[in-house]
Amino acid sequence: MMTQMPNDEDTIPVVTGAKTRGRRRWARTAREVLDSTRRAAEDGLGAVKTRARSDDRVGEATYRALDLASTGLDAAGRALRQLGDATRPVRGNPPATTTRAPKSPRPSKTA
């Protein structure tokens, strides 16, 4: 079935079935939600940065809060990179084998 699906260009006819249309609709909705969330976060951060540039006590406190957040995110990023480096397998070194502890005998059922 040839149907005109609304897409980014609204010009390309797409051959689809009901399942594909539903999946595309969900994917488009998810993409729109993520994009709008990202835009809202960027707008909010822009407003906070603007406030941090003001020459009053609130601006100074906002600046210091942004500086602390940035420093904390930098430290978290460094720690995650180090963890990633530490857990990356090294080529050429086989994984260490561990021996299992011997199984303990099950207690016998004596009544």
VENURBEL-V310730 format. One record per backbone hydrogen bond with DSSP energy under -0.5 kcal/mol. CO is the residue of the C=O (numbers start at 1). NH is the residue of the N-H. Records with the same first field share a line. If there is no record, write none. Layout:
BEGIN
CO: NH, NH
END
This chain:
BEGIN
1: 3, 16
3: 5, 14
11: 13
14: 3, 16
17: 21
18: 22
19: 23
20: 24
21: 25
22: 26
23: 27
24: 28
25: 29
26: 30
27: 31
28: 32
29: 33
30: 34
31: 35
32: 36
33: 37
34: 38
35: 39
36: 40
37: 41
38: 42
39: 43
40: 44
41: 45
42: 46
43: 47
44: 48
45: 49
46: 50
47: 51
48: 52
49: 53
50: 53
51: 54
54: 56
56: 60
57: 61
58: 62
59: 63
60: 64
61: 65
62: 66
63: 67
64: 68
65: 69
66: 70
67: 71
68: 72
69: 73
70: 74
71: 75
72: 76
73: 77
74: 78
75: 79
76: 80
77: 81
78: 82
79: 83
80: 84
81: 85
82: 86
83: 87
84: 88
85: 88
90: 93
92: 94
108: 110
END
